[in-house]
Amino acid sequence: MSSMHSNSSANVTFVRPATFFLSGFSNIPHAKYYYVFLSLVYVVTVLGNSFIMCIIYSVRRLHTAKYIVVFHLALSDLCGSSVLIPKVIDTFLFGHQDISYEACLAYMFILYHFMNMQSLTLIVLAYDRLVAICFPLRYHAIVTKPAMFLIIGVMWIFSVTFFSVFVGSVNRLSFCGSNVLDTYFCVHGPIYRLACNDTSLNILLGKICFSLLIFMPMILIFISYICIALVLFKIPHGVDRIKAIKTCTSHLMLVAIFYIPILSNNIASTIAPLHPNTQIINNSLTQTISPMLNPIIYTLKTEEIMQSIKELYKRSKVNTTTEGRVKCSRTN
């Protein structure tokens, strides 16, 4: 079944499939166990990111510009994983491998949008570290809560606008052959490769998307850390230098976990064509492991958050003890 859309002025007919079929793994026994593994990853992701957001919301001293960005990163990780993993589980564990054309484009838009939000948020965190180390006396004047809300707002407007155009470009394609996608989710590349008309615009937008999502953020983060390194080398005392470096370690780990797998996958695919099964494993792990690890890294490597967790634990312990005493006094 396919739907047809005619453009009388250009005398062109676009053929669009009513559904796409997501093929997933091919000829792998017990492939369902991998999707069970992804469901466990999703549980940890939800618990971890929800925990970080609750800590930031509950502790007043974390209501700062920096932790507004950390909260936004956790929210983006949670939303991105919630779009991807439950749909993958429903598709392959429960056999719902047909997805409507419109739903496919909608899922693709949301997935790319939140991946872009994760990437851009890492740039903002790099900017925060740059100002904190290079301009410490002006930090609280430059990195303010209104400024961070404005930056995040601009990021959302830019991302929604770009990916509306990016995903909307699929509507100019005509699918007169197969509707089978050799992937586990609705991704731009496998979709436009099924088209039987000109795909040059889609290829161009794909390259722009990769540049905006990967190369531009990596270059900006790299430049920010070059500036940070130059300032750190000028610090005379080794103790102060180590203290400043420690404030960057959690962010550097997040950057490495997010960008290195994506970059490695793309480099590997350009050197030699990857088997569809390999691509599915690489892409799914790239898109799911980072959101799972981010809250764990921030919890273990950020002293302010660890201290806030201890304070909340002590406070809840005191409240529990007080309530117990009140109940005992009432019974007596």
C-alpha positions in Angstrom: 0.0 0.0 0.0 1.3 3.4 -0.8 0.0 7.0 -0.8 0.4 9.3 -3.8 0.8 13.1 -3.9 0.7 15.0 -7.2 2.2 18.3 -8.0 0.3 19.4 -11.1 2.6 22.4 -11.9 5.7 20.3 -12.1 3.7 17.2 -13.3 5.4 15.1 -10.7 3.9 12.3 -8.6 5.4 11.4 -5.2 4.9 7.9 -4.0 5.0 7.4 -0.3 4.7 4.1 1.5 1.9 3.8 4.1 4.3 2.1 6.4 8.0 1.3 6.7 9.2 -2.1 7.9 12.1 -2.1 10.4 14.1 -5.2 9.7 16.4 -5.0 12.8 19.0 -7.8 13.2 19.4 -10.3 10.4 20.2 -14.0 11.1 21.3 -13.5 14.7 20.0 -16.1 17.1 18.5 -14.9 20.4 18.6 -11.3 19.2 15.7 -10.5 21.6 18.2 -10.8 24.5 19.9 -7.7 23.2 16.7 -5.7 23.3 16.1 -7.0 26.8 19.6 -5.6 27.6 18.5 -2.2 26.1 15.4 -2.3 28.4 17.7 -2.7 31.4 19.8 0.3 30.1 16.6 2.3 29.9 15.6 1.5 33.5 19.0 2.7 34.8 18.8 5.8 32.5 15.4 6.8 33.9 16.4 6.2 37.5 19.7 8.0 37.2 18.5 11.1 35.3 15.4 11.4 37.4 17.6 11.2 40.5 19.9 13.9 39.3 16.9 16.2 38.4 15.3 15.6 41.8 18.6 16.4 43.6 19.0 19.7 41.7 15.4 20.6 42.2 15.4 19.7 46.0 18.7 21.3 47.1 18.5 25.1 47.1 22.2 25.7 46.7 22.2 23.8 43.4 19.8 26.4 42.0 22.6 28.0 40.1 23.3 28.7 36.4 25.6 25.7 36.0 23.1 23.2 37.4 20.3 24.6 35.3 22.4 23.3 32.4 23.1 20.0 34.1 19.4 19.6 34.7 18.7 20.3 31.0 21.3 17.7 30.1 19.6 15.1 32.3 16.2 16.1 30.9 17.5 15.7 27.3 19.1 12.3 28.1 15.8 11.1 29.6 13.6 12.4 26.8 16.0 11.0 24.1 16.1 7.6 25.6 12.4 7.6 26.2 11.7 8.2 22.6 14.2 5.5 21.4 14.3 2.5 23.7 10.6 1.9 24.5 9.8 2.1 20.7 12.6 -0.4 19.9 11.4 -2.8 22.6 7.8 -2.6 21.3 9.1 -3.1 17.7 11.2 -6.1 18.2 10.2 -7.8 21.4 6.5 -7.6 20.6 6.8 -7.9 16.8 5.4 -4.5 15.8 7.9 -3.9 13.0 5.6 -1.9 10.7 5.6 1.8 11.4 3.5 4.4 9.6 5.2 7.0 7.4 4.1 9.9 9.5 5.1 8.2 12.8 8.5 7.3 11.4 9.2 11.0 10.5 7.9 12.1 13.9 10.2 9.7 15.8 13.1 10.7 13.7 12.6 14.4 14.4 12.3 13.9 18.2 15.4 11.6 18.3 17.6 13.9 16.4 16.4 16.9 18.3 17.2 15.5 21.7 20.6 14.2 20.5 21.3 17.7 19.3 20.2 19.1 22.7 22.7 16.7 24.4 25.5 17.9 22.1 24.7 21.6 22.5 24.4 21.3 26.2 27.9 19.9 26.4 29.1 23.0 24.6 27.3 25.2 27.2 29.0 23.2 30.1 32.3 23.8 28.4 31.6 27.5 28.2 30.7 27.4 31.9 34.1 25.8 32.7 35.9 28.3 30.4 34.5 31.3 32.2 35.0 29.8 35.7 38.7 29.1 35.1 39.7 31.9 32.7 37.6 34.7 34.3 36.9 33.6 37.9 36.3 37.1 39.3 33.6 37.8 36.6 32.1 34.3 36.6 28.9 35.2 38.6 28.4 38.3 36.5 28.7 36.4 33.2 27.2 33.0 33.9 23.8 34.0 35.3 20.5 32.1 35.5 18.8 34.5 32.9 21.8 34.1 30.6 21.6 30.3 30.8 17.8 30.2 30.3 18.3 32.5 27.2 21.0 30.2 25.8 18.9 27.1 26.3 15.9 28.8 24.7 18.0 29.8 21.6 19.3 26.2 21.4 15.7 24.9 21.3 14.6 27.3 18.7 17.6 26.6 16.5 17.2 22.8 16.9 13.5 22.6 16.3 13.8 24.9 13.2 16.7 23.0 11.7 15.3 19.5 12.2 11.9 20.5 11.0 13.6 21.4 7.7 15.8 18.3 7.9 13.0 15.8 8.5 10.6 17.7 6.2 13.1 17.2 3.3 12.1 13.5 3.3 8.6 14.6 2.0 10.2 15.6 -1.3 11.3 12.0 -1.9 9.4 9.3 -3.9 9.6 5.7 -2.7 8.7 3.5 -5.6 10.6 0.4 -4.5 11.1 -1.4 -1.2 9.8 0.0 2.1 12.2 -2.2 4.3 14.6 -0.2 6.4 17.7 -2.2 7.4 17.9 -0.6 10.8 16.3 -0.7 14.2 14.8 2.8 14.1 13.7 5.5 11.7 17.1 7.1 10.7 17.6 9.6 7.9 20.3 7.7 5.9 18.5 4.4 5.4 15.2 6.2 4.5 16.6 8.5 1.8 18.6 5.6 0.3 15.2 3.9 -0.5 14.1 6.9 -2.6 14.0 6.7 -6.4 14.3 10.4 -7.2 17.0 13.0 -6.6 18.4 12.8 -3.1 21.2 15.4 -3.4 19.4 17.8 -1.0 19.0 15.1 1.6 22.7 14.2 1.3 23.7 17.8 1.7 21.4 18.2 4.8 22.8 15.0 6.2 26.3 16.4 6.0 25.2 19.7 7.5 23.5 17.8 10.3 26.6 15.7 11.1 28.7 18.9 11.1 26.3 20.7 13.5 25.8 17.7 15.7 29.4 16.4 15.9 32.2 18.5 14.3 31.1 22.0 15.4 30.5 21.1 19.1 33.8 19.1 19.2 35.8 22.0 17.7 34.2 24.6 20.1 34.8 22.3 23.1 38.4 21.6 22.0 39.1 25.4 21.6 37.6 26.1 25.1 39.9 23.5 26.7 42.9 24.9 24.9 42.1 28.3 26.5 41.6 26.5 29.8 45.0 24.7 29.5 46.8 27.9 28.7 45.4 29.5 31.9 46.2 26.4 34.0 49.8 26.4 32.9 50.1 29.9 34.3 48.9 28.9 37.8 52.0 28.8 40.0 50.8 26.4 42.6 50.3 22.8 41.7 47.6 22.3 44.2 45.5 25.1 42.8 46.0 23.7 39.3 44.9 20.2 40.3 41.8 21.7 42.0 40.9 23.5 38.8 41.4 20.4 36.7 39.2 18.4 39.0 36.3 20.7 38.2 36.6 19.8 34.5 37.0 16.0 34.8 33.3 15.1 34.9 32.6 17.3 31.8 35.5 15.8 29.9 34.3 12.3 30.7 30.8 13.2 29.4 32.3 14.7 26.2 34.4 11.6 25.6 31.5 9.2 26.2 29.2 11.1 23.8 31.5 12.1 20.9 34.1 9.3 20.6 31.6 6.5 19.8 29.7 8.6 17.3 32.9 9.7 15.6 34.3 6.2 15.6 31.2 4.8 14.0 31.2 7.4 11.2 34.9 7.0 10.6 34.6 3.2 10.5 31.6 3.4 8.0 33.6 5.6 5.6 36.6 3.3 5.7 34.7 0.1 5.0 31.0 -0.7 4.7 29.7 -2.0 8.0 27.4 -5.0 8.2 23.8 -3.9 9.1 24.0 -5.9 12.4 27.2 -4.1 13.4 25.7 -0.8 12.6 22.6 -1.5 14.7 24.7 -2.5 17.7 27.1 0.5 17.3 24.3 3.0 16.8 22.1 1.7 19.5 24.9 1.6 22.1 26.1 5.1 21.0 22.6 6.6 21.5 21.8 4.8 24.8 25.0 4.3 26.9 25.9 8.0 27.2 22.5 9.0 28.7 22.8 6.1 31.1 26.3 7.0 32.3 26.0 10.8 32.4 24.1 11.0 35.8 26.4 8.3 37.3 29.5 10.3 36.4 28.0 13.6 37.6 26.9 12.0 40.9 30.3 10.3 41.6 32.6 13.0 40.2 30.9 16.2 41.3 31.6 17.2 44.9 28.7 19.6 45.2 26.2 16.9 44.2 27.7 14.3 46.5 27.6 16.7 49.4 24.0 17.6 48.5 23.0 13.9 48.5 24.6 13.4 52.0 22.8 16.4 53.3 19.4 15.1 52.0 20.1 11.7 53.5 20.9 13.2 56.9 17.8 15.4 56.7 15.6 12.5 55.8 17.1 10.5 58.6 16.5 13.3 61.1 12.9 13.6 59.9 12.3 9.9 60.2 13.7 9.9 63.8 11.6 12.9 64.7 8.4 11.3 63.3 9.2 8.1 65.2 9.6 10.0 68.5 6.3 11.9 67.9 4.5 8.6 67.3 5.9 7.1 70.5 5.0 10.1 72.6 1.5 10.0 71.2 1.0 6.3 72.1 2.4 6.9 75.6 
